[in-house]
Amino acid sequence: MRILMGIKDFTSARTIVSTLGPLGWPNAEIRVVHVLEAPGGLVGKMLLTASEGDYIAQYLHTQRYIGNTLCESVCKELNQLGYKADYEVLEGSPAERLHEASTAFAADLIALYLPHQSAWDAWFSARVARRLLLDANTSLLICRPEVEGAPVTHAVFASDHSPYADRCALRLLALAPRGLSAITVMTAYQRDLVSSLGPFVGQLGLDVSTWVREKLQTENSQVLSQFEAAGYACRSEVREATVHEAIEASLAENKAGLLILGAQGHGFVERLTMGSVSLHETLYSRVPLLVLRT
């Protein structure tokens, strides 16, 4: 199990460590990566005068020293938690460097810090997480401060039961976070979409809503059996609501501090259930988020 941990400052590092620790990743090797950004980015560097270039070089030299000190401190803490950890300090675009570093490290998981924010703030400050979610082929752990009364070890696994989502369930088992003490397998459907099935299912003499709920409970049960066989305590939920309403309600009612979902969803009852919601939840969810990729 290899985890790439992208840190910006002490706050981000502290939050990621406090999220990773309770989840209990077995035999994990962690590479801590800190990326230096030149003021003004690449365009700014191209337009600098010679004297300004010297200033930028001195600035990056100082920031590299600070970055090395930060990374050494984080690695020491990870070592004390029983993890094997090393680090590197890179320069350039954070999203590009983290993507490249995760590939070179053959990472199974990228851990990032992204606090819950307003929609406006999140759109600008979450560019790294958004870019990695769209471009990387590695699962992401989006770390946020723990919500009081909702431990990160209690999770909601939101599934649309597409083939991709089912593979993500297997991916979670492969990552094997042993610290999870409770998993709620949740799927959702909307009343207006169920109504559209009435003319077809009704011909069979079945109640449409009951048929949908039983169908989704059966799908949930198949995922539950896999999780329970691996030793996890699980329960099933089928909710009649929009996907985001269902996720928020499930997190609150189950006092869950971690949301788990796949990076996309296609097939099966895609029009009936949640589909791909990972980008929205990455930007706006109030709790830490594990986005699985297969």
SEFIGU-267164 format. One line per 4 residues: number of its first residue (from 0); their letters; for each residue x, y, z of C-alpha. Coordinates in steps of 0.02 Angstrom, whole numbers. Layout:
// residues N
NUM) a) X Y Z; ...
// end
This chain:
// residues 294
0) mril) 0 0 0; 79 164 -57; 9 334 -11; 65 499 -87
4) mgik) 32 640 36; 26 814 -42; 52 951 88; 55 1140 76
8) dfts) 86 1193 256; 76 1131 435; -116 1145 439; -137 1035 286
12) arti) -8 909 349; -86 900 522; -261 870 450; -202 735 329
16) vstl) -107 642 465; -257 650 583; -367 578 445; -247 443 385
20) gplg) -203 382 559; -374 320 621; -413 234 455; -272 112 487
24) wpna) -190 76 318; -93 -87 339; 93 -88 296; 78 82 212
28) eirv) 227 170 134; 199 358 127; 288 486 19; 263 665 77
32) vhvl) 270 792 -66; 279 981 -50; 271 1083 -212; 346 1257 -226
36) eapg) 255 1379 -339; 351 1529 -407; 255 1694 -386; 160 1727 -546
40) glvg) 183 1550 -608; 270 1506 -771; 211 1663 -862; 275 1772 -722
44) kmll) 446 1690 -728; 459 1718 -916; 424 1904 -898; 546 1938 -755
48) tase) 694 2054 -770; 865 1991 -714; 852 2073 -543; 677 2007 -518
52) gdyi) 736 1834 -569; 867 1841 -432; 731 1886 -308; 625 1738 -362
56) aqyl) 775 1621 -350; 809 1681 -172; 625 1665 -129; 620 1484 -192
60) htqr) 781 1444 -99; 703 1503 64; 540 1414 29; 633 1253 -10
64) yign) 719 1261 160; 549 1287 243; 475 1145 140; 614 1025 187
68) tlce) 593 1068 371; 405 1041 360; 421 875 269; 553 810 391
72) svck) 437 850 535; 290 762 452; 393 607 410; 452 597 591
76) elnq) 271 599 651; 221 467 524; 367 357 579; 306 371 759
80) lgyk) 135 309 700; 220 155 626; 224 209 443; 376 204 330
84) adye) 389 381 260; 504 486 151; 482 651 60; 528 760 -86
88) vleg) 510 947 -120; 467 990 -300; 442 1149 -399; 306 1193 -524
92) spae) 119 1168 -544; 57 1074 -389; -70 971 -486; 55 921 -620
96) rlhe) 196 883 -498; 83 781 -383; 15 685 -532; 191 646 -593
100) asta) 251 602 -418; 105 483 -389; 145 394 -552; 330 380 -512
104) faad) 291 317 -337; 158 196 -404; 40 267 -273; -121 175 -228
108) lial) -191 332 -147; -162 520 -152; -204 612 10; -241 799 0
112) ylph) -308 934 115; -462 1029 60; -568 1118 192; -755 1137 173
116) qsaw) -786 1307 93; -917 1412 9; -951 1371 -173; -861 1529 -229
120) dawf) -704 1498 -126; -698 1314 -169; -702 1348 -356; -537 1441 -347
124) sarv) -441 1356 -206; -483 1176 -249; -399 1176 -419; -270 1046 -369
128) arrl) -398 921 -303; -511 953 -453; -370 928 -576; -312 766 -495
132) llda) -490 701 -486; -514 731 -672; -341 678 -734; -263 554 -614
136) ntsl) -300 368 -614; -267 353 -427; -392 351 -285; -402 513 -185
140) licr) -424 544 0; -487 722 23; -448 768 203; -548 894 303
144) peve) -558 935 488; -660 802 577; -841 848 612; -881 842 797
148) gapv) -978 684 840; -946 607 669; -784 506 673; -693 470 511
152) thav) -701 285 555; -890 287 523; -918 292 335; -1057 305 207
156) fasd) -1020 209 47; -1131 290 -85; -1161 180 -237; -1265 187 -395
160) hspy) -1231 0 -421; -1156 29 -592; -1020 -95 -641; -892 39 -602
164) adrc) -964 69 -428; -962 -118 -394; -778 -124 -444; -748 21 -325
168) alrl) -817 -85 -183; -684 -214 -225; -555 -75 -233; -600 -21 -57
172) lala) -574 -200 2; -404 -202 -84; -350 -41 1; -409 -120 165
176) prgl) -425 25 288; -437 -79 446; -488 68 554; -664 79 482
180) sait) -783 24 618; -949 51 527; -1000 64 344; -1172 114 283
184) vmta) -1202 60 102; -1321 191 33; -1408 215 -134; -1539 342 -184
188) yqrd) -1680 363 -309; -1793 507 -356; -1984 504 -359; -2002 586 -530
192) lvss) -1887 457 -611; -1977 314 -527; -2142 380 -593; -2077 362 -769
196) lgpf) -2065 174 -741; -2248 161 -692; -2317 117 -866; -2192 -25 -882
200) vgql) -2179 -100 -708; -2364 -69 -674; -2410 -190 -814; -2334 -328 -708
204) gldv) -2454 -288 -567; -2315 -222 -454; -2305 -65 -349; -2168 36 -433
208) stwv) -2096 114 -275; -2090 -53 -186; -2011 -137 -337; -1875 -3 -347
212) rekl) -1835 -11 -162; -1826 -201 -162; -1717 -200 -317; -1596 -77 -239
216) qten) -1597 -167 -71; -1546 -325 -163; -1402 -232 -245; -1351 -158 -78
220) sqvl) -1353 -331 1; -1228 -396 -124; -1105 -258 -77; -1140 -285 108
224) sqfe) -1098 -469 95; -927 -426 23; -889 -298 159; -951 -411 299
228) aagy) -845 -556 235; -694 -441 255; -741 -407 436; -829 -239 422
232) acrs) -990 -197 517; -1117 -139 387; -1297 -84 360; -1401 -44 206
236) evre) -1499 113 161; -1610 154 12; -1668 335 8; -1797 425 -97
240) atvh) -1709 591 -126; -1588 680 -241; -1414 608 -224; -1341 757 -131
244) eaie) -1489 765 -11; -1474 578 18; -1287 590 54; -1308 733 177
248) asla) -1451 646 267; -1359 481 277; -1200 562 345; -1300 656 477
252) enka) -1413 514 532; -1272 387 541; -1153 510 624; -1030 465 487
256) glli) -871 566 463; -813 491 297; -898 483 127; -840 348 6
260) lgaq) -890 343 -178; -825 302 -350; -753 427 -471; -888 389 -598
264) ghgf) -1042 282 -626; -1112 209 -786; -1240 75 -824; -1368 -30 -730
268) verl) -1493 91 -653; -1390 248 -687; -1544 350 -732; -1632 287 -578
272) tmgs) -1495 314 -451; -1354 432 -415; -1233 427 -561; -1068 520 -547
276) vslh) -1066 650 -408; -884 642 -353; -832 814 -417; -973 903 -326
280) etly) -939 810 -163; -751 840 -180; -781 1027 -184; -924 1047 -62
284) srvp) -941 899 56; -922 943 240; -832 781 285; -674 693 225
288) llvl) -701 602 61; -625 443 -13; -645 442 -203; -606 270 -272
292) rt) -536 233 -445; -511 63 -524
// end
